[in-house]
Amino acid sequence: GLAASRAGDVAASAAAMADWLRGQGVGGDFAFHDHSGLSPANRADARMLTGLMAGPGRARSLRRLLKPIPLKDAGGKRKDSDIAIEAKTGTLNFVSNLAGYAQGPGGRELAFAILTGDEPRRAASQGQELPEGVIGWTKRSKRLQQALVEGWVASL
């Protein structure tokens, strides 16, 4: 982030990143305090991330940096689908996010961002490696993310 912004410190660079997004027409509630996304002071909402994906992300070929996300059946195994998802995941204790693009069989594409989290459990597990319940919680969150994308694509 410092190299990209050419700012003197992380706080100035984070402010430059926010100014750049606003200059690109990306609205929403966001605040940056570092470049990793790991600071608990960072804030981004789904509207901002979706605007980023649909606007400057699309215009600047962000898609080439994303990875294919396979759809899974109820047992967690990869399933055949005519929906293609390319996205970035973000997972921490009791936080699971997915942002990217989905395309259905008709060729129409949508940009999306899904942010899920259990903030009290996240705060209580700060610094822990695999706290109790996190694996099941993450699996449920990923199933929800998939169901949302499948529903959105079906409505295109």
N, C-alpha and C positions, 0 to 999 in steps of 0.2 A: 503494500500500500504506500509506503513512503517513497519508493522509487517511482511509482506511477503518478503520485500527486506532486512530487518534488517539494513537499512540505518539510519543515524543520523538525517536527515531532509528530507523534501518533495523534494527539488531540487535533492539531492543525490539519493533518492529513485526513482524519475522519470528517472534519468540518468541510474540507474541500470535496470529499466524496459526496456528502449530503448536498452541497451546492451544485455539483455536477448533475446529480439526479433531478433536482428541482429545475435546473436549466434544460433538462431533457423532457420536461413536462410530466415527470413522475410525481404524483401526489401521494397522499396518505400519511399515516402517522409513523415516522421513523426517526431514530436518533442513533448515531454511531459514536462509539467511544474507543473502538479498536478495529482491527482489520480481520480478526479471526472469527468474529461472531460469537465468541465465547464469553465476553464480558456480560455479567448480569445486567449491566446498565444499558446495553444495546437494546434497541426497540425497532421492530419492523412489523407492519401488519400485512395481511394477505392482499389487500387492495394495492398497496405499494409494490409488493413483489410481482403481482400479476401485471401491473402497469409496466414494470421493468421488463418482464418477459415479452409482453405484447408490443412494446415500443422499442426502446433502444436495444433490448436483447435480440429482438428479431432483426432489426436494421443492421446490427453489427455481428450477425451470425453466431450468437451465443450458443445456438443449438449444437455446434460442432464440439463444444466443451462438455456437453451433457452425455449421460450414459443411457442406454436402453434399459427400461424397467420392465421386466417380464410380469405378466399377470399370473396369479396363482389361484389354484382351486382351494376349497375349504380345508384340504389336508396340507396345504402349504407347498404343493408341487406345481411346477410350471404348467400352465394350461395353454392350449391353442386359442388364439383370439385374433380377430381382425382389427383390434385396437392397438396402435403403436404409441408407446409412451417413451419420451426422452426427457429426462429430468435430473435434478440434483436432489439428493437426499441430505438430511441433516438429522442426526440422532444423538441425543445425550440421555442421561437418566431422566425418564418421564417427560421427554420432549422428542417428538418425531415430526419432521417436516418433509414436504415434497413440493417442488416447484419446477415447472417445465411446460412441455407441450404434449398434447395428445391428439391423435388423428384417428378418425374412424374409417369405416369402409367406403364412405362416400367421398373421402378426400378432404373434407372440411377439418380444419385444425382449430384447436383452442389452446390458449395460454391459461395456466392455472397456478395457484399456490395454495397449499393446505398446511396450516400450522396447528399442531395439536400439542397439548401439554397439560400436565397436572402440576401447577405451580407449587402448592404446598408440599407435595411429595418430592418435587425437584429440589426445593430449598432444604428439606429434611435430609436429603441424600447427598448434599454437596460434598464432593471429595471422596465419595465411596465408589468402589469398583463393583458393579453389578449388585446394587442393593436389592433387598427382598421385593419381589413383585415386578421388577422392571422388565424382565423378559416377556412375561405374559402381557403386560401393559403395552409394550412396543409391538407385539404381534397384533393385538387388537387395533392399535392405531393404524398400522399398515393395512389391515383389512378394511378399515374405515376409509382410508385414503383411496384404495383401489375401488371400493364401492362408489365413492363420490365421482371419481373419474369415469368409471363405466356408465354411471347415470347421466353425467354431463354429455358424454359422447353420444349416448343413445338419444338425447334430446336435440342433437344437431340437425 
